[in-house]
Amino acid sequence: MENQGRFVLFIVLSMVILGVAEYFMPKPAQPPVTSTEAISQAAPASGAAAKVSTPASAVKAVQPQTAHVSAAAVTVETDQYMAIFSNQGGVLTGFRLKKYLNRQTEKPIQLVNADPSRPKPFSLTYDPIPDVNQKMFEVRGSSEILSRPASKARLSFRYVDGNGTVLEKTFGFENGSYLIHFDVAVKQTGGGQVSASPLGVEWADTLGKEENTGTNSRVGGYRVATLAGGRIDSESAKKSQESNAIPSPVSWTALANQFFVAALIPDPSTGAASVQVVRDFNVYKTPTDEDPNPGINPKEFGPRPVLLYSGQALKAGESFTRSGQLFFGPQDYNLLKSLNLQLESVVDFGTFGFISVYMLSLLKWFFTLCHNWGLAILLLSVAVKLALWFPTHNSYKNMYLTQQKMREVQPKLDALKRKYPDDKQKQQQEQMRLFQEAGINPLGGCLPMFFQLPVFWALYATLGHSIELRQAPFLWISDLTLKDPIYVLPLLMGVTMIIQQRVSGQMATQAAGQQKFMMWFFPIFLTFISFQWPAGLLLYWVVTNLLSMVQQKVVNREIQKAKKKVEGLKP
C-alpha cells in the first residue's frame, strides 16, 4: 500500500510539473508557408481571369521579397537547339541552332545578339514592377540536356517584390520541336493591391549578328509580320521611329529575316493579345569584307514586336496567368505549315508566292530523286521549260514573223521620219497605221518574256529564300543561296543571252543602230548586276537560256522547212 501511494504521488507530481512547464515555456513558431504552397494558393483555377481567394492567415505567411540572389545562367539543350537563360530578368541570352551553321565561323548559328544594350527576348513590360528586367529572379529548375525523343523539361524564374507581388515566368521545352511554351503568372500574396496594367512580352530587334553574305536578296533585313484578322501586316525598317498598334485578337507576331524566324503565338484561352510594333533602336549595318563590324545605321530604325496581354487588378490572394508559345527556328515552309498555326505565311515569297509554293514542292521532289540541290535545280529548269514549251514555241514563231514584217516596212518608217521630222505625234500615228496594215504587233517579240516573268520571279523568291538551299554545295559553289565566288555563272548567263539573241535573229545586221545597241546593252547590264545574285538562281537562268537556244533552233528549222515548201509550190 505504501509503495502504491508513493507511485500515485509520483504520477500526480509529474503531471503538475509538466503543466507548469508548458505554461511558462514559449510556444514553438509555426512553420512558414513553403514556396510550393504559396504558388498553389495563388495559382489560377482556369483561364485568364481565374482568381483564387486565400485566408488572411495564409497571406501573412508568404516568403519575403526576393533578395541576395546571385547571377546565374541556365541552359536547356535539345537535338535542335541550345537555349541559354539569365536569371537577371529571366530573359533569353543565347539560342544556337545545331543544324544550321554560321557561314563565317562554321559553328551553330546564334540567333540572339549578345549586345547588352539591345533588348533581350522574353523581356517584360509591367508597370506594377518597375525595371522588372533588371531584377534577379530565383531559378526553379536546372541546366538539362534532352536527348530522348519527345522528352520534356520545365524551367521557372520567380521574383517577389516588397509588396508581396509574385511574378513567375515558366518555360516548357520538348525535344524534337522548335516550339517553346511560356507562362507569365502574376500573384498578389501580400496585403496590398496591384493595379490593372498591360503585360508585355517583348522580343529583340535582331536574330543574332548579321552574316556577311555578299548577296543581294529581295528579303534582306528584318521585318515584323503579324497575322491578325486573317491578314498579314508587315513592318520593315524606316527612317522614323514610327510605331504601329495591331489590335486584338492577334494569331501571332514574328520577327523574321531571310531564313530564320521568331514567332510569338498567344494562347487565346488565357486572354486575347494585341501587338505593338516599335522602332526604338537603329538597325545594324550589313557587314562586308572590308568592314566586318560596321556598327549601326543612325538613319534607320528597325522594327521589333511586343505582345501585349491585358492585365487585371489584383487583391490579396488573387492572380492571373498569360500563356503562349514561341517558334524559334528555320523558315522551313513545310515545317511551319505542319504546325497548323498559319505560320507558313511568314515566308515571304512575294507577289507570285502561289507559284513559289509549287516550285518549292517540285524542287524538293527532284531532290529526293538526285539528293543534290544543284541537280534538283537543273531538273526544275528542264521541267519548267517543258511546261512552257508550246506557248513559248508559238511565241518564237510569232516573233520571227514580226521581225520579217518589220524589215519589210522599215523603208516606209524611214520615209515617215523624213516626211514629219518635227511632228513626233504624227510620226507615231502613221507608224501605228503601217503596223496595222502589215499585221505587226509591236509587243510580239516580248511575248516569250511575258510567259516566263511570273515563273522567273517566283523562282527568284524560291531559290533565294529557301532554307533548304542554305549552305547547299554544287560543284565549285559552296552555298547556292550566295553569289558565285568566281563569277562563272553570271558570265555564262550573259554569254548565253547574247548567243540566244543571235540564234533568234534579233541581232541581224538589218536592225537599226539603236536597236542593236539595246540588244548588246541588256545582256551586259544584267551580267554586271547578277554578280550579287544567288548562285542557285543563276544556275536556273543559264540552263533555261541553253534550253531556249535549243528551242529556237527547232523553231528556225521549222520556219526554213515551211519556206522551202512554199517556194517549191511556186510556179
C-alpha positions as CSV (number, residue, x, y, z in Angstrom):
1,M,0.0,0.0,0.0
2,E,2.8,2.4,0.9
3,N,4.6,1.7,-2.4
4,Q,1.3,2.2,-4.3
5,G,0.8,5.6,-2.5
6,R,4.3,6.7,-3.5
7,F,3.6,5.7,-7.1
8,V,0.4,7.6,-7.3
9,L,2.1,10.7,-5.7
10,F,4.9,10.4,-8.3
11,I,2.4,10.4,-11.2
12,V,0.5,13.4,-9.7
13,L,3.6,15.5,-9.2
14,S,4.9,14.7,-12.7
15,M,1.7,15.9,-14.2
16,V,1.8,19.1,-12.2
17,I,5.4,19.7,-13.3
18,L,4.6,19.2,-17.0
19,G,1.6,21.5,-16.8
20,V,3.7,24.3,-15.1
21,A,6.5,23.8,-17.7
22,E,4.0,24.0,-20.7
23,Y,2.5,27.2,-19.2
24,F,5.8,29.1,-18.8
25,M,7.7,27.7,-21.8
26,P,7.3,29.7,-25.1
27,K,5.3,28.1,-27.9
28,P,7.3,27.0,-31.0
29,A,6.8,29.2,-34.1
30,Q,4.6,27.9,-36.8
31,P,6.5,26.8,-39.9
32,P,6.3,29.3,-42.8
33,V,4.3,28.6,-45.9
34,T,6.7,27.0,-48.4
35,S,7.2,28.3,-51.9
36,T,5.3,25.4,-53.3
37,E,2.3,26.1,-51.0
38,A,2.4,29.8,-51.9
39,I,2.2,29.0,-55.6
40,S,-0.6,26.5,-55.2
41,Q,-2.6,29.0,-53.2
42,A,-2.2,31.7,-55.8
43,A,-2.5,29.5,-59.0
44,P,-5.5,30.3,-61.2
45,A,-8.3,27.8,-61.4
46,S,-8.8,28.2,-65.1
47,G,-8.4,30.8,-67.9
48,A,-7.0,34.3,-67.9
49,A,-9.3,35.8,-65.2
50,A,-9.2,33.0,-62.8
51,K,-9.0,34.2,-59.2
52,V,-8.1,32.3,-56.0
53,S,-9.1,33.7,-52.6
54,T,-6.9,32.7,-49.7
55,P,-7.4,33.2,-45.9
56,A,-5.7,36.2,-44.4
57,S,-3.5,34.0,-42.3
58,A,-2.1,32.3,-45.4
59,V,-1.4,35.7,-47.0
60,K,0.7,36.8,-44.0
61,A,2.7,33.7,-44.1
62,V,4.3,34.2,-47.6
63,Q,8.0,34.3,-48.2
64,P,9.7,37.8,-48.0
65,Q,10.9,39.8,-51.0
66,T,13.4,38.1,-53.3
67,A,16.9,39.2,-52.2
68,H,20.5,38.2,-52.3
69,V,20.1,36.1,-55.5
70,S,23.3,35.5,-57.4
71,A,23.5,35.9,-61.1
72,A,23.1,32.5,-62.9
73,A,22.8,31.1,-66.4
74,V,20.6,28.1,-67.2
75,T,21.0,26.0,-70.3
76,V,18.4,23.8,-71.9
77,E,19.7,21.7,-74.8
78,T,17.7,19.6,-77.3
79,D,18.6,18.0,-80.6
80,Q,17.6,21.2,-82.4
81,Y,19.0,24.0,-80.3
82,M,20.8,25.2,-77.2
83,A,18.9,27.9,-75.2
84,I,20.6,29.9,-72.5
85,F,18.6,32.0,-70.0
86,S,19.8,34.5,-67.4
87,N,18.1,34.9,-64.1
88,Q,18.5,38.7,-64.3
89,G,15.1,39.4,-65.8
90,G,14.5,35.7,-66.7
91,V,15.4,36.5,-70.3
92,L,16.9,34.5,-73.2
93,T,20.5,35.5,-73.7
94,G,21.6,32.8,-76.2
95,F,20.0,30.5,-78.8
96,R,22.0,28.4,-81.1
97,L,20.5,26.2,-83.9
98,K,22.6,23.0,-84.1
99,K,21.6,22.1,-87.7
100,Y,22.4,25.4,-89.2
101,L,25.9,26.9,-89.2
102,N,27.2,30.4,-89.3
103,R,28.8,30.9,-92.7
104,Q,31.9,32.6,-91.4
105,T,32.6,30.6,-88.2
106,E,31.2,27.3,-89.3
107,K,29.7,27.0,-85.8
108,P,26.0,26.6,-84.9
109,I,24.3,29.9,-85.8
110,Q,23.5,32.2,-82.9
111,L,20.1,33.9,-83.1
112,V,20.3,36.2,-80.0
113,N,22.5,39.3,-80.2
114,A,24.9,39.5,-77.3
115,D,25.0,43.3,-77.3
116,P,23.8,44.2,-73.7
117,S,22.4,47.5,-74.8
118,R,19.8,45.8,-77.0
119,P,16.5,44.3,-75.7
120,K,16.6,40.6,-74.9
121,P,13.9,38.0,-75.9
122,F,11.2,37.5,-73.2
123,S,11.8,40.8,-71.6
124,L,8.7,42.1,-69.9
125,T,6.9,45.4,-69.5
126,Y,4.7,45.5,-66.4
127,D,4.1,48.8,-64.6
128,P,3.5,47.4,-61.0
129,I,7.1,46.1,-61.0
130,P,9.3,48.8,-62.5
131,D,12.6,47.7,-64.1
132,V,11.5,44.1,-63.9
133,N,14.1,43.1,-66.5
134,Q,16.9,44.2,-64.1
135,K,15.6,42.2,-61.2
136,M,17.3,39.0,-60.0
137,F,14.9,36.0,-60.2
138,E,15.0,32.8,-58.3
139,V,15.6,29.8,-60.6
140,R,13.4,26.8,-60.4
141,G,15.0,24.1,-62.5
142,S,18.5,23.4,-63.7
143,S,20.5,23.1,-66.9
144,E,19.3,20.0,-68.7
145,I,20.0,18.1,-71.9
146,L,17.1,16.5,-73.6
147,S,18.2,13.6,-75.8
148,R,15.3,11.1,-75.7
149,P,12.6,11.5,-78.3
150,A,9.8,13.8,-77.2
151,S,11.4,14.2,-73.7
152,K,10.3,17.4,-71.9
153,A,11.7,19.9,-69.4
154,R,10.4,22.9,-67.5
155,L,12.2,26.0,-66.2
156,S,10.8,28.7,-64.0
157,F,12.0,32.2,-62.8
158,R,10.3,33.7,-59.8
159,Y,10.5,37.2,-58.3
160,V,8.7,38.7,-55.2
161,D,8.7,42.4,-54.6
162,G,8.4,44.3,-51.3
163,N,4.6,44.4,-51.6
164,G,4.3,40.6,-51.9
165,T,3.6,40.7,-55.7
166,V,4.9,37.5,-57.2
167,L,5.9,37.4,-60.9
168,E,6.8,34.0,-62.3
169,K,7.9,33.0,-65.8
170,T,7.7,29.3,-66.8
171,F,9.1,27.8,-69.9
172,G,8.4,24.3,-71.3
173,F,10.7,22.5,-73.8
174,E,10.3,19.4,-75.9
175,N,13.0,17.5,-77.7
176,G,12.3,17.3,-81.5
177,S,10.4,20.6,-81.6
178,Y,11.2,24.3,-82.2
179,L,8.2,25.3,-80.1
180,I,8.7,26.6,-76.6
181,H,5.7,27.0,-74.3
182,F,5.7,30.0,-71.9
183,D,3.5,31.2,-69.0
184,V,3.7,34.5,-67.2
185,A,1.9,34.5,-63.9
186,V,1.3,37.4,-61.5
187,K,0.1,36.7,-58.0
188,Q,-0.6,39.1,-55.1
189,T,0.4,37.3,-51.9
190,G,0.8,40.4,-49.7
191,G,-1.8,42.6,-48.0
192,G,-1.8,45.4,-50.7
193,Q,-3.3,45.6,-54.1
194,V,-2.0,45.5,-57.7
195,S,-3.4,48.0,-60.2
196,A,-4.6,46.8,-63.6
197,S,-1.8,47.1,-66.2
198,P,-1.0,45.6,-69.6
199,L,1.6,42.8,-69.5
200,G,4.0,43.0,-72.5
201,V,6.2,40.1,-73.7
202,E,8.9,41.7,-75.8
203,W,11.2,40.4,-78.5
204,A,14.6,41.6,-79.7
205,D,15.2,43.7,-82.8
206,T,17.6,41.2,-84.4
207,L,18.1,37.5,-84.9
208,G,21.7,37.5,-83.9
209,K,24.6,39.1,-85.6
210,E,24.3,39.6,-89.3
211,E,26.4,37.5,-91.7
212,N,28.5,38.9,-94.5
213,T,26.8,37.1,-97.4
214,G,27.7,39.5,-100.3
215,T,24.4,38.6,-101.9
216,N,21.6,40.9,-102.9
217,S,18.4,39.3,-101.6
218,R,14.8,40.6,-102.0
219,V,14.2,39.7,-98.4
220,G,17.3,41.4,-96.9
221,G,17.0,43.0,-93.4
222,Y,14.5,42.4,-90.7
223,R,10.7,42.6,-90.8
224,V,7.9,42.1,-88.3
225,A,5.0,40.1,-89.7
226,T,1.8,39.8,-87.7
227,L,-1.3,37.7,-88.5
228,A,-4.5,39.4,-87.3
229,G,-8.0,39.2,-88.6
230,G,-6.9,36.8,-91.4
231,R,-4.4,39.2,-93.0
232,I,-0.7,39.8,-92.7
233,D,0.7,43.1,-91.5
234,S,4.3,43.6,-92.5
235,E,6.7,46.2,-91.0
236,S,10.3,46.8,-92.1
237,A,13.0,49.4,-91.2
238,K,12.1,53.0,-91.5
239,K,13.8,56.4,-91.2
240,S,11.5,57.4,-88.4
241,Q,10.6,55.8,-85.0
242,E,7.0,55.3,-86.1
243,S,5.3,52.5,-84.2
244,N,2.2,50.5,-85.2
245,A,-0.5,49.1,-83.0
246,I,-2.3,46.0,-84.1
247,P,-5.5,45.4,-82.1
248,S,-6.5,42.0,-80.6
249,P,-7.1,39.3,-81.4
250,V,-3.7,38.5,-82.9
251,S,-2.9,35.0,-84.1
252,W,0.9,35.5,-84.0
253,T,3.6,38.1,-84.5
254,A,7.1,37.3,-85.8
255,L,10.5,38.8,-86.3
256,A,12.0,37.3,-89.5
257,N,14.9,37.7,-91.8
258,Q,15.8,35.8,-94.9
259,F,16.0,32.3,-93.4
260,F,15.0,32.3,-89.7
261,V,12.0,33.4,-87.6
262,A,11.0,34.0,-84.0
263,A,7.2,33.9,-83.8
264,L,5.2,34.7,-80.6
265,I,1.9,32.8,-80.5
266,P,-0.5,33.9,-77.8
267,D,-2.8,31.3,-76.2
268,P,-6.4,32.8,-76.6
269,S,-7.7,30.6,-73.8
270,T,-5.7,32.9,-71.3
271,G,-6.8,36.1,-72.9
272,A,-6.6,37.8,-76.3
273,A,-3.4,39.7,-77.2
274,S,-2.6,42.8,-79.3
275,V,0.7,43.7,-80.8
276,Q,2.8,46.9,-80.7
277,V,5.5,47.1,-83.4
278,V,8.1,49.5,-82.0
279,R,11.2,51.1,-83.6
280,D,13.3,52.1,-80.7
281,F,16.8,51.1,-82.0
282,N,18.9,51.9,-85.0
283,V,19.5,48.9,-87.4
284,Y,22.9,47.4,-87.8
285,K,24.7,48.0,-91.0
286,T,25.3,45.0,-93.2
287,P,28.8,43.5,-92.7
288,T,31.2,43.5,-95.6
289,D,34.7,42.0,-96.3
290,E,36.2,45.5,-95.7
291,D,34.2,46.2,-92.6
292,P,33.0,43.0,-90.8
293,N,31.8,45.0,-87.7
294,P,30.2,48.1,-89.2
295,G,28.2,49.3,-86.2
296,I,24.7,50.9,-86.6
297,N,23.0,53.0,-89.2
298,P,21.8,56.2,-87.5
299,K,19.3,56.9,-90.3
300,E,17.1,53.8,-90.0
301,F,15.2,52.2,-87.1
302,G,14.4,48.5,-87.1
303,P,11.0,47.0,-86.0
304,R,10.5,44.6,-83.2
305,P,7.3,43.1,-81.8
306,V,5.8,43.4,-78.4
307,L,3.0,41.0,-77.5
308,L,0.6,42.9,-75.2
309,Y,-1.8,41.0,-72.9
310,S,-4.4,42.7,-70.8
311,G,-3.7,42.7,-67.1
312,Q,-6.1,42.9,-64.2
313,A,-6.3,44.5,-60.8
314,L,-5.3,42.0,-58.0
315,K,-6.3,41.9,-54.4
316,A,-4.7,39.8,-51.8
317,G,-4.8,36.1,-52.8
318,E,-5.7,36.8,-56.5
319,S,-3.7,36.0,-59.6
320,F,-3.8,35.8,-63.4
321,T,-1.7,33.9,-66.0
322,R,-1.0,34.7,-69.6
323,S,0.3,31.9,-71.9
324,G,1.7,31.4,-75.3
325,Q,4.2,29.6,-77.5
326,L,7.4,30.6,-79.3
327,F,8.5,29.1,-82.6
328,F,12.2,29.9,-82.9
329,G,13.9,28.2,-85.8
330,P,14.2,28.0,-89.6
331,Q,11.7,29.3,-92.2
332,D,11.0,25.8,-93.4
333,Y,7.7,26.1,-95.3
334,N,6.6,22.5,-94.8
335,L,7.6,22.5,-91.1
336,L,5.7,25.7,-90.4
337,K,2.7,24.5,-92.3
338,S,2.6,21.3,-90.3
339,L,2.1,23.3,-87.1
340,N,-1.4,24.3,-88.3
341,L,-0.9,27.8,-87.0
342,Q,-0.8,29.5,-90.4
343,L,2.9,30.3,-89.7
344,E,3.8,29.3,-93.2
345,S,2.5,32.8,-94.2
346,V,5.6,34.3,-92.6
347,V,7.7,33.0,-95.6
348,D,7.7,36.0,-97.9
349,F,7.5,34.5,-101.5
350,G,6.3,37.8,-102.9
351,T,3.6,38.6,-105.5
352,F,3.8,35.2,-107.2
353,G,4.0,33.3,-103.9
354,F,1.3,30.9,-105.0
355,I,3.6,29.8,-107.8
356,S,6.6,29.7,-105.5
357,V,4.9,27.1,-103.2
358,Y,4.5,24.7,-106.1
359,M,8.0,25.4,-107.4
360,L,9.4,24.6,-103.9
361,S,7.4,21.4,-103.7
362,L,8.7,20.3,-107.2
363,L,12.3,21.2,-106.2
364,K,12.1,19.1,-103.1
365,W,10.7,16.2,-105.1
366,F,13.6,16.4,-107.5
367,F,16.0,16.5,-104.5
368,T,14.5,13.2,-103.3
369,L,15.5,11.7,-106.7
370,C,19.1,13.0,-107.0
371,H,20.0,14.0,-103.4
372,N,21.7,17.2,-104.6
373,W,20.2,20.6,-104.7
374,G,22.2,21.8,-107.7
375,L,21.0,18.8,-109.7
376,A,17.5,19.4,-108.4
377,I,17.6,23.0,-109.8
378,L,18.8,21.6,-113.2
379,L,15.8,19.2,-113.3
380,L,13.5,22.0,-112.2
381,S,14.8,24.2,-115.1
382,V,14.0,21.4,-117.6
383,A,10.6,20.8,-116.1
384,V,9.6,24.5,-116.3
385,K,10.9,24.7,-119.8
386,L,8.9,21.7,-120.9
387,A,5.8,23.1,-119.2
388,L,6.1,26.3,-121.2
389,W,7.3,24.7,-124.4
390,F,4.2,25.0,-126.5
391,P,3.2,28.6,-125.7
392,T,6.9,29.7,-126.0
393,H,7.2,27.8,-129.2
394,N,4.3,29.7,-130.8
395,S,5.7,33.0,-129.4
396,Y,9.1,32.3,-131.0
397,K,7.4,31.8,-134.4
398,N,5.3,35.0,-134.0
399,M,8.5,36.9,-133.0
400,Y,10.3,35.7,-136.1
401,L,7.4,36.7,-138.4
402,T,7.2,40.1,-136.7
403,Q,10.9,40.6,-137.4
404,Q,10.4,39.8,-141.0
405,K,7.5,42.2,-141.4
406,M,9.4,44.9,-139.6
407,R,12.2,44.6,-142.1
408,E,9.7,44.9,-145.0
409,V,8.1,48.1,-143.6
410,Q,11.4,49.7,-142.4
411,P,11.8,51.8,-145.6
412,K,8.3,53.2,-145.1
413,L,9.2,54.0,-141.5
414,D,12.3,55.9,-142.6
415,A,10.2,57.8,-145.1
416,L,7.8,58.8,-142.3
417,K,10.7,60.3,-140.3
418,R,11.8,62.3,-143.3
419,K,8.2,63.4,-144.1
420,Y,7.4,64.5,-140.5
421,P,10.8,65.5,-139.0
422,D,9.3,67.9,-136.4
423,D,6.0,66.2,-135.6
424,K,6.6,63.2,-133.4
425,Q,2.9,62.7,-132.7
426,K,2.1,62.4,-136.4
427,Q,5.0,60.0,-136.9
428,Q,3.6,57.7,-134.2
429,Q,0.1,57.8,-135.7
430,E,1.4,56.9,-139.1
431,Q,3.6,54.2,-137.7
432,M,0.7,52.6,-135.9
433,R,-1.3,52.7,-139.2
434,L,1.5,51.0,-141.0
435,F,1.8,48.3,-138.3
436,Q,-2.0,47.6,-138.6
437,E,-1.9,47.3,-142.4
438,A,1.1,44.9,-142.2
439,G,-0.4,42.9,-139.3
440,I,2.5,43.7,-136.9
441,N,2.1,43.5,-133.1
442,P,4.9,45.7,-131.7
443,L,4.9,43.6,-128.5
444,G,5.0,40.3,-130.3
445,G,8.8,40.0,-129.7
446,C,8.3,40.4,-126.0
447,L,5.7,37.7,-125.5
448,P,8.2,34.9,-124.7
449,M,9.4,37.0,-121.8
450,F,5.9,37.7,-120.6
451,F,5.3,34.0,-120.3
452,Q,8.4,33.5,-118.2
453,L,8.3,36.6,-116.0
454,P,5.9,35.3,-113.3
455,V,7.7,31.9,-113.2
456,F,11.1,33.7,-113.0
457,W,10.0,36.0,-110.1
458,A,8.5,33.0,-108.3
459,L,11.8,31.1,-108.7
460,Y,13.8,34.2,-107.7
461,A,11.9,34.2,-104.4
462,T,12.1,30.4,-104.0
463,L,15.8,29.9,-104.8
464,G,16.9,32.9,-102.8
465,H,14.7,32.3,-99.7
466,S,14.5,28.6,-99.2
467,I,16.3,27.4,-96.1
468,E,16.9,24.0,-97.8
469,L,19.4,25.7,-100.2
470,R,21.3,27.5,-97.5
471,Q,24.9,26.0,-97.4
472,A,23.9,23.5,-100.1
473,P,27.0,22.9,-102.3
474,F,27.2,22.3,-106.0
475,L,30.5,21.8,-108.0
476,W,32.7,24.8,-107.1
477,I,29.8,26.6,-105.3
478,S,29.7,26.1,-101.5
479,D,26.3,27.7,-101.0
480,L,23.6,28.0,-103.6
481,T,21.9,31.0,-101.8
482,L,25.2,33.0,-102.1
483,K,26.9,34.6,-105.1
484,D,29.1,32.6,-107.3
485,P,32.6,33.1,-105.8
486,I,34.4,33.1,-109.1
487,Y,31.6,34.7,-111.2
488,V,31.4,31.8,-113.7
489,L,27.6,31.7,-113.7
490,P,27.0,35.5,-114.2
491,L,29.4,35.4,-117.2
492,L,27.7,32.3,-118.6
493,M,24.3,33.9,-118.2
494,G,25.4,37.0,-120.2
495,V,27.1,34.9,-123.0
496,T,24.1,32.6,-123.4
497,M,21.8,35.6,-123.6
498,I,23.8,37.1,-126.5
499,I,24.0,33.8,-128.3
500,Q,20.3,33.2,-127.8
501,Q,19.6,36.6,-129.5
502,R,21.9,35.7,-132.4
503,V,20.1,32.4,-132.8
504,S,16.7,34.1,-132.8
505,G,17.9,36.6,-135.4
506,Q,17.4,39.6,-133.2
507,M,21.0,40.8,-133.9
508,A,20.7,40.8,-137.6
509,T,22.6,43.4,-139.5
510,Q,19.4,44.9,-140.8
511,A,18.4,46.0,-137.3
512,A,18.6,49.7,-136.6
513,G,21.7,51.0,-134.7
514,Q,19.8,51.9,-131.5
515,Q,18.0,48.5,-131.5
516,K,21.3,46.7,-131.9
517,F,22.8,48.8,-129.1
518,M,20.0,47.7,-126.7
519,M,20.4,44.1,-127.8
520,W,24.0,44.2,-126.6
521,F,23.5,46.5,-123.6
522,F,20.7,44.5,-121.9
523,P,22.7,41.2,-121.6
524,I,25.9,43.1,-120.4
525,F,23.9,45.2,-117.9
526,L,22.2,42.1,-116.5
527,T,25.6,40.3,-116.3
528,F,27.1,43.0,-114.0
529,I,24.1,43.3,-111.7
530,S,23.9,39.5,-111.4
531,F,27.3,39.3,-109.8
532,Q,25.5,39.6,-106.5
533,W,22.6,37.3,-107.2
534,P,22.2,33.8,-105.6
535,A,24.1,31.1,-107.5
536,G,21.0,28.9,-107.5
537,L,19.0,31.5,-109.4
538,L,21.8,32.0,-111.9
539,L,22.1,28.2,-112.4
540,Y,18.5,28.1,-113.3
541,W,18.8,31.0,-115.7
542,V,21.9,29.6,-117.5
543,V,20.2,26.2,-118.0
544,T,17.0,27.9,-119.2
545,N,19.0,30.0,-121.8
546,L,20.6,26.9,-123.1
547,L,17.2,25.1,-123.5
548,S,15.8,28.3,-125.1
549,M,18.6,28.2,-127.7
550,V,17.7,24.6,-128.5
551,Q,14.1,25.5,-128.8
552,Q,14.9,28.5,-131.1
553,K,16.9,26.2,-133.3
554,V,13.9,23.9,-133.6
555,V,11.7,26.9,-134.5
556,N,14.2,28.1,-137.1
557,R,14.3,24.7,-138.7
558,E,10.5,24.6,-138.9
559,I,10.4,28.0,-140.5
560,Q,13.1,27.1,-143.0
561,K,11.2,23.9,-144.0
562,A,8.0,26.0,-144.3
563,K,9.8,28.4,-146.6
564,K,11.2,25.7,-148.8
565,K,7.7,24.2,-149.1
566,V,6.2,27.5,-150.1
567,E,9.0,28.1,-152.6
568,G,8.5,24.6,-154.0
569,L,4.9,25.3,-154.7
570,K,5.7,28.5,-156.7
571,P,5.5,28.0,-160.5
